[in-house]
Amino acid sequence: MGEVEPLSAVMGPWNRPLTEAVRRALRAAPGDAAIDDLLFLEAWEMHPPPDIGSTLRAGQIRRANPSLAEEIRAELKGGRLPPVSSRPQ
């Protein structure tokens, strides 16, 4: 069985959000755990890994933030993502 790429590998450089929906949500995030959840959800929506733990975590976050999850999916489907620079900003 092939190795599963870790979510951290698809989160963009330095765990920066790729969607405007997550950028907006991060401004209101109450702490590090919420930030981790938001970045995880965005990465999971882009490339859902096949493991049950990730799927369960994503499901919990999606249930807690249904409109955010829908906004992320809409942005990803619409291809409105900005170009990602590999340089820190």
Buried (B, 14 or more C-beta within 10 A) or exposed (E): EEEEEEBEEBBBEEBBBBBBBBBEBBEEBEEEEBBEBBBBBBBBBBEEBEEEEBEEBBEEBBEEBEEBBEBBBEBBEEEEEEEEEEEEE
